[in-house]
Amino acid sequence: DYFGILMDEKVTGFPFNITDNPMYWGSTANYLGLAFIGASPVGLVLTSMVATAYKVAINFEGPFTVQIYQQRNQRCKVE
């Protein structure tokens, strides 16, 4: 999406049918798991900071993704 490569439609199959941002939440789960395995309080704090940063990014990226697909669909209808 961000490099000018758009699919015909927004991907809605697995894992996107579970969550709109599987890479963000998957990596957060990975960090959380490592923090638990390592019994690391600092790891838990850092994981929460990463999750917060991802949430902020999602708040910007979500509407942007919707917008670029809407623009693409409008261009396709005109052509």
N, CA, C and O atoms as a MOPAC input file, in Angstrom:
PM7 MOZYME 1SCF
protein

 N      0.81000 1    -1.19400 1     0.00000 1
 C      0.00000 1     0.00000 1     0.00000 1
 C      0.85400 1     1.25900 1     0.00000 1
 O      0.54100 1     2.22300 1    -0.69800 1
 N      1.90200 1     1.25500 1     0.75800 1
 C      2.67100 1     2.47100 1     0.96600 1
 C      3.75600 1     2.67400 1    -0.08000 1
 O      4.42600 1     3.70700 1    -0.09000 1
 N      3.92900 1     1.70500 1    -0.95000 1
 C      4.95200 1     1.82100 1    -1.97600 1
 C      4.33300 1     1.91500 1    -3.36300 1
 O      5.01400 1     1.71800 1    -4.37000 1
 N      3.04700 1     2.21600 1    -3.41100 1
 C      2.36800 1     2.34400 1    -4.68500 1
 C      1.92600 1     1.02000 1    -5.27100 1
 O      1.44500 1     0.97700 1    -6.40300 1
 N      2.07900 1    -0.05200 1    -4.53000 1
 C      1.65000 1    -1.36800 1    -4.99500 1
 C      0.33800 1    -1.69000 1    -4.29300 1
 O      0.31200 1    -1.95500 1    -3.09100 1
 N     -0.73500 1    -1.66600 1    -5.04800 1
 C     -2.04500 1    -1.94200 1    -4.46700 1
 C     -2.59500 1    -3.23500 1    -5.04100 1
 O     -2.44700 1    -3.51900 1    -6.23000 1
 N     -3.21800 1    -3.99500 1    -4.19500 1
 C     -3.91100 1    -5.19100 1    -4.64800 1
 C     -5.19700 1    -4.73700 1    -5.33800 1
 O     -5.57300 1    -3.56800 1    -5.24900 1
 N     -5.86900 1    -5.65800 1    -6.02500 1
 C     -7.14700 1    -5.30400 1    -6.64100 1
 C     -8.14600 1    -4.84700 1    -5.58300 1
 O     -8.94600 1    -3.94000 1    -5.81300 1
 N     -8.08600 1    -5.48700 1    -4.43500 1
 C     -8.92100 1    -5.11900 1    -3.29500 1
 C     -8.07000 1    -5.22900 1    -2.04300 1
 O     -7.03300 1    -5.89200 1    -2.03400 1
 N     -8.52000 1    -4.57500 1    -0.99900 1
 C     -7.83100 1    -4.69300 1     0.28100 1
 C     -7.89600 1    -6.15500 1     0.73100 1
 O     -8.94900 1    -6.78600 1     0.64900 1
 N     -6.79000 1    -6.67800 1     1.19800 1
 C     -6.72200 1    -8.07800 1     1.61700 1
 C     -7.55800 1    -8.26100 1     2.88500 1
 O     -7.38500 1    -7.54200 1     3.87000 1
 N     -8.46400 1    -9.23300 1     2.83900 1
 C     -9.32400 1    -9.49200 1     3.99400 1
 C     -9.25900 1   -10.94600 1     4.44400 1
 O     -9.94500 1   -11.33200 1     5.39100 1
 N     -8.44000 1   -11.75800 1     3.77400 1
 C     -8.27900 1   -13.15100 1     4.17700 1
 C     -7.34900 1   -13.26700 1     5.37500 1
 O     -6.79900 1   -12.27600 1     5.85600 1
 N     -7.18500 1   -14.49600 1     5.84500 1
 C     -6.34300 1   -14.74100 1     7.01000 1
 C     -4.95400 1   -14.18200 1     6.78200 1
 O     -4.42200 1   -14.34700 1     5.68400 1
 N     -4.35700 1   -13.55600 1     7.71700 1
 C     -4.74900 1   -13.24900 1     9.08600 1
 C     -5.51000 1   -11.93500 1     9.23400 1
 O     -5.84700 1   -11.52500 1    10.34500 1
 N     -5.77700 1   -11.28000 1     8.10500 1
 C     -6.44700 1    -9.98300 1     8.16700 1
 C     -7.92100 1   -10.09800 1     8.53900 1
 O     -8.55000 1    -9.09300 1     8.87100 1
 N     -8.48200 1   -11.30500 1     8.49000 1
 C     -9.85900 1   -11.47600 1     8.95300 1
 C     -9.91200 1   -11.57000 1    10.48100 1
 O    -10.98800 1   -11.48300 1    11.07300 1
 N     -8.76600 1   -11.74600 1    11.10700 1
 C     -8.68400 1   -11.78200 1    12.57000 1
 C     -8.37400 1   -10.38600 1    13.11200 1
 O     -9.01400 1    -9.91800 1    14.05300 1
 N     -7.39600 1    -9.73900 1    12.51100 1
 C     -6.99500 1    -8.39000 1    12.91800 1
 C     -6.52200 1    -7.62500 1    11.68700 1
 O     -5.97000 1    -8.21700 1    10.76000 1
 N     -6.73400 1    -6.32800 1    11.67700 1
 C     -6.31900 1    -5.52400 1    10.52900 1
 C     -4.80600 1    -5.33400 1    10.45800 1
 O     -4.27400 1    -4.98300 1     9.40500 1
 N     -4.12100 1    -5.56100 1    11.55900 1
 C     -2.68100 1    -5.30100 1    11.62800 1
 C     -1.93800 1    -6.48300 1    12.24700 1
 O     -1.39900 1    -6.36800 1    13.34800 1
 N     -1.90600 1    -7.61400 1    11.54800 1
 C     -1.32900 1    -8.81100 1    12.16000 1
 C      0.16600 1    -8.70300 1    12.46200 1
 O      0.64200 1    -9.31300 1    13.41900 1
 N      0.90800 1    -7.94500 1    11.67000 1
 C      2.34300 1    -7.84600 1    11.94200 1
 C      2.60700 1    -7.05000 1    13.21600 1
 O      3.48300 1    -7.40600 1    14.00400 1
 N      1.85500 1    -5.98300 1    13.41600 1
 C      2.03300 1    -5.19800 1    14.64100 1
 C      1.69300 1    -6.03500 1    15.86800 1
 O      2.47500 1    -6.10400 1    16.81700 1
 N      0.53000 1    -6.66500 1    15.84600 1
 C      0.10200 1    -7.39600 1    17.04300 1
 C      0.86400 1    -8.70600 1    17.20200 1
 O      1.05500 1    -9.17700 1    18.32300 1
 N      1.29600 1    -9.29400 1    16.10500 1
 C      2.11700 1   -10.49900 1    16.20300 1
 C      3.47300 1   -10.21200 1    16.81800 1
 O      3.95400 1   -10.97100 1    17.66100 1
 N      4.08900 1    -9.11700 1    16.39700 1
 C      5.38900 1    -8.78300 1    16.98400 1
 C      5.22900 1    -8.37500 1    18.44400 1
 O      6.09500 1    -8.67200 1    19.26800 1
 N      4.13400 1    -7.70100 1    18.77200 1
 C      3.88400 1    -7.34700 1    20.17100 1
 C      3.72200 1    -8.60700 1    21.01400 1
 O      4.24700 1    -8.68800 1    22.12400 1
 N      2.99200 1    -9.58900 1    20.48500 1
 C      2.83100 1   -10.85500 1    21.20900 1
 C      4.17900 1   -11.55500 1    21.37700 1
 O      4.44200 1   -12.16700 1    22.41200 1
 N      5.02100 1   -11.46300 1    20.36400 1
 C      6.35700 1   -12.04900 1    20.44500 1
 C      7.16800 1   -11.38600 1    21.55900 1
 O      7.79300 1   -12.07000 1    22.37000 1
 N      7.15500 1   -10.05900 1    21.59400 1
 C      7.88600 1    -9.34200 1    22.64700 1
 C      7.33700 1    -9.69600 1    24.02700 1
 O      8.09600 1    -9.88000 1    24.97900 1
 N      6.02800 1    -9.78700 1    24.12200 1
 C      5.40200 1   -10.12200 1    25.39800 1
 C      5.81500 1   -11.52400 1    25.84700 1
 O      6.13500 1   -11.74400 1    27.01500 1
 N      5.80300 1   -12.45700 1    24.91400 1
 C      6.21700 1   -13.81900 1    25.23900 1
 C      7.66200 1   -13.88800 1    25.69700 1
 O      7.98700 1   -14.59100 1    26.65500 1
 N      8.52200 1   -13.16000 1    25.01300 1
 C      9.93000 1   -13.14500 1    25.41800 1
 C     10.11000 1   -12.51400 1    26.79300 1
 O     10.94900 1   -12.95200 1    27.58000 1
 N      9.32100 1   -11.48700 1    27.07900 1
 C      9.39700 1   -10.85600 1    28.40200 1
 C      8.96000 1   -11.83500 1    29.48400 1
 O      9.56000 1   -11.88800 1    30.55700 1
 N      7.91200 1   -12.61100 1    29.20200 1
 C      7.45500 1   -13.60600 1    30.17700 1
 C      8.46900 1   -14.72700 1    30.35100 1
 O      8.77600 1   -15.12700 1    31.47400 1
 N      8.98600 1   -15.23000 1    29.24100 1
 C      9.96600 1   -16.31900 1    29.31700 1
 C     11.19800 1   -15.87700 1    30.09400 1
 O     11.74400 1   -16.63400 1    30.89700 1
 N     11.62500 1   -14.65200 1    29.84900 1
 C     12.80000 1   -14.13000 1    30.53800 1
 C     12.49200 1   -13.55000 1    31.90400 1
 O     13.39100 1   -13.06500 1    32.59100 1
 N     11.21500 1   -13.59600 1    32.31000 1
 C     10.78800 1   -13.01300 1    33.59000 1
 C     11.34400 1   -11.59900 1    33.74200 1
 O     11.93800 1   -11.24400 1    34.76000 1
 N     11.13000 1   -10.80800 1    32.69200 1
 C     11.73400 1    -9.48300 1    32.62900 1
 C     10.69600 1    -8.38000 1    32.80300 1
 O      9.90000 1    -8.13200 1    31.89800 1
 N     10.69700 1    -7.71800 1    33.95200 1
 C      9.79600 1    -6.57500 1    34.12800 1
 C     10.09100 1    -5.45600 1    33.12100 1
 O      9.17700 1    -4.79200 1    32.63300 1
 N     11.36200 1    -5.26100 1    32.82200 1
 C     11.73100 1    -4.24700 1    31.83200 1
 C     11.16500 1    -4.62900 1    30.46200 1
 O     10.70600 1    -3.77100 1    29.70900 1
 N     11.20300 1    -5.91400 1    30.15300 1
 C     10.63100 1    -6.39100 1    28.89700 1
 C      9.14500 1    -6.11000 1    28.80900 1
 O      8.63600 1    -5.76700 1    27.74200 1
 N      8.44600 1    -6.25300 1    29.92600 1
 C      7.01300 1    -5.95300 1    29.94400 1
 C      6.76300 1    -4.46500 1    29.70700 1
 O      5.84500 1    -4.09100 1    28.97700 1
 N      7.57600 1    -3.63300 1    30.32000 1
 C      7.43600 1    -2.18300 1    30.12300 1
 C      7.72400 1    -1.82000 1    28.67100 1
 O      6.98500 1    -1.05200 1    28.05600 1
 N      8.80100 1    -2.37600 1    28.13100 1
 C      9.14600 1    -2.08500 1    26.73900 1
 C      8.07000 1    -2.59600 1    25.78300 1
 O      7.75900 1    -1.94400 1    24.78600 1
 N      7.50900 1    -3.75400 1    26.08700 1
 C      6.42600 1    -4.29000 1    25.26000 1
 C      5.23400 1    -3.35300 1    25.27000 1
 O      4.62000 1    -3.12100 1    24.22800 1
 N      4.90100 1    -2.81700 1    26.42500 1
 C      3.76400 1    -1.89100 1    26.48700 1
 C      4.07300 1    -0.60400 1    25.72100 1
 O      3.18000 1    -0.00900 1    25.11600 1
 N      5.32100 1    -0.18100 1    25.74700 1
 C      5.70500 1     1.01200 1    24.98500 1
 C      5.61100 1     0.75500 1    23.48400 1
 O      5.14100 1     1.60500 1    22.72700 1
 N      6.05900 1    -0.41800 1    23.06400 1
 C      5.97200 1    -0.78500 1    21.64500 1
 C      4.50800 1    -0.87300 1    21.22300 1
 O      4.13500 1    -0.37200 1    20.16200 1
 N      3.68300 1    -1.50600 1    22.04900 1
 C      2.26000 1    -1.63300 1    21.73000 1
 C      1.61000 1    -0.25800 1    21.60600 1
 O      0.76900 1    -0.04300 1    20.73300 1
 N      1.99200 1     0.65700 1    22.46200 1
 C      1.45600 1     2.02500 1    22.39400 1
 C      1.90000 1     2.71100 1    21.10400 1
 O      1.10300 1     3.37900 1    20.44500 1
 N      3.15500 1     2.54600 1    20.75100 1
 C      3.65800 1     3.14300 1    19.50200 1
 C      2.93400 1     2.55000 1    18.29700 1
 O      2.58900 1     3.27100 1    17.36100 1
 N      2.70300 1     1.24100 1    18.31900 1
 C      1.97500 1     0.60200 1    17.22400 1
 C      0.54800 1     1.13100 1    17.14800 1
 O      0.02900 1     1.36900 1    16.05700 1
 N     -0.08000 1     1.31400 1    18.28800 1
 C     -1.45800 1     1.81700 1    18.30600 1
 C     -1.52000 1     3.21700 1    17.69500 1
 O     -2.44300 1     3.52900 1    16.94100 1
 N     -0.54900 1     4.04900 1    18.01500 1
 C     -0.48900 1     5.39000 1    17.41800 1
 C     -0.31500 1     5.27300 1    15.90100 1
 O     -0.99100 1     5.96500 1    15.14000 1
 N      0.58500 1     4.40400 1    15.47000 1
 C      0.81100 1     4.21200 1    14.03300 1
 C     -0.45800 1     3.73200 1    13.34100 1
 O     -0.78400 1     4.19000 1    12.24700 1
 N     -1.16900 1     2.81500 1    13.97500 1
 C     -2.40700 1     2.28300 1    13.39500 1
 C     -3.44600 1     3.38600 1    13.23400 1
 O     -4.19300 1     3.40200 1    12.25600 1
 N     -3.49400 1     4.30100 1    14.18400 1
 C     -4.45600 1     5.40300 1    14.09500 1
 C     -4.19000 1     6.29300 1    12.88500 1
 O     -5.11500 1     6.91600 1    12.36300 1
 N     -2.95100 1     6.36000 1    12.43800 1
 C     -2.62500 1     7.12300 1    11.23500 1
 C     -2.74900 1     6.26500 1     9.97800 1
 O     -3.27200 1     6.71800 1     8.96000 1
 N     -2.26800 1     5.03600 1    10.05400 1
 C     -2.22700 1     4.18400 1     8.87000 1
 C     -3.59700 1     3.67200 1     8.44400 1
 O     -3.86600 1     3.53800 1     7.25000 1
 N     -4.45700 1     3.38800 1     9.40400 1
 C     -5.78100 1     2.85400 1     9.07400 1
 C     -6.55800 1     3.75900 1     8.13400 1
 O     -6.97100 1     3.31700 1     7.06100 1
 N     -6.76700 1     5.01300 1     8.51000 1
 C     -7.48400 1     5.92100 1     7.60800 1
 C     -6.75100 1     6.14700 1     6.28400 1
 O     -7.38600 1     6.30700 1     5.24200 1
 N     -5.42200 1     6.16100 1     6.32200 1
 C     -4.64900 1     6.34500 1     5.09800 1
 C     -4.87600 1     5.17900 1     4.14300 1
 O     -5.05300 1     5.38100 1     2.94200 1
 N     -4.87300 1     3.96900 1     4.67200 1
 C     -5.09200 1     2.78900 1     3.83300 1
 C     -6.48200 1     2.82300 1     3.21400 1
 O     -6.64300 1     2.53700 1     2.02700 1
 N     -7.47300 1     3.16800 1     4.00300 1
 C     -8.83900 1     3.28800 1     3.47900 1
 C     -8.87100 1     4.33700 1     2.36700 1
 O     -9.49300 1     4.12600 1     1.32500 1
 N     -8.21100 1     5.44600 1     2.59000 1
 C     -8.20100 1     6.53900 1     1.61600 1
 C     -7.55100 1     6.12600 1     0.29900 1
 O     -8.08500 1     6.42700 1    -0.76900 1
 N     -6.41400 1     5.44300 1     0.35400 1
 C     -5.74800 1     5.10000 1    -0.90400 1
 C     -6.55000 1     4.07700 1    -1.70100 1
 O     -6.53500 1     4.10500 1    -2.93100 1
 N     -7.24600 1     3.18100 1    -1.01800 1
 C     -8.08600 1     2.23400 1    -1.75200 1
 C     -9.32700 1     2.92100 1    -2.31400 1
 O     -9.78200 1     2.56900 1    -3.40200 1
 N     -9.87600 1     3.88700 1    -1.59900 1
 C    -11.01300 1     4.64200 1    -2.13000 1
 C    -10.59300 1     5.43300 1    -3.36600 1
 O    -11.31100 1     5.45600 1    -4.36600 1
 N     -9.43800 1     6.07800 1    -3.29600 1
 C     -8.94100 1     6.84000 1    -4.44400 1
 C     -8.69700 1     5.92200 1    -5.63300 1
 O     -9.02200 1     6.26700 1    -6.77000 1
 N     -8.13000 1     4.76500 1    -5.37200 1
 C     -7.86800 1     3.81600 1    -6.45400 1
 C     -9.17400 1     3.35800 1    -7.08700 1
 O     -9.28300 1     3.28300 1    -8.31000 1
 N    -10.16600 1     3.05000 1    -6.25300 1
 C    -11.45700 1     2.60800 1    -6.77800 1
 C    -12.12900 1     3.70400 1    -7.59700 1
 O    -12.75800 1     3.41800 1    -8.61700 1
 N    -12.00400 1     4.94500 1    -7.16500 1
 C    -12.58100 1     6.05200 1    -7.92600 1
 C    -11.88000 1     6.21400 1    -9.26600 1
 O    -12.53200 1     6.46600 1   -10.27900 1
 N    -10.55900 1     6.07200 1    -9.28500 1
 C     -9.81900 1     6.16600 1   -10.54900 1
 C    -10.20800 1     5.03700 1   -11.49100 1
 O    -10.33000 1     5.24400 1   -12.69900 1
 N    -10.40300 1     3.84500 1   -10.94100 1
 C    -10.77400 1     2.69600 1   -11.77700 1
 C    -12.16800 1     2.86700 1   -12.36700 1
 O    -12.41700 1     2.43700 1   -13.49300 1
 N    -13.07700 1     3.48600 1   -11.62500 1
 C    -14.43500 1     3.70500 1   -12.12300 1
 C    -14.44300 1     4.70700 1   -13.26400 1
 O    -15.23800 1     4.58600 1   -14.19600 1
 N    -13.56300 1     5.69600 1   -13.19400 1
 C    -13.48800 1     6.73000 1   -14.22500 1
 C    -12.92100 1     6.15400 1   -15.51400 1
 O    -13.35300 1     6.52200 1   -16.60700 1
 N    -11.96700 1     5.26400 1   -15.38900 1
 C    -11.29400 1     4.69500 1   -16.57300 1
 C    -12.12600 1     3.67700 1   -17.22100 1
 O    -11.71900 1     3.09700 1   -18.22700 1

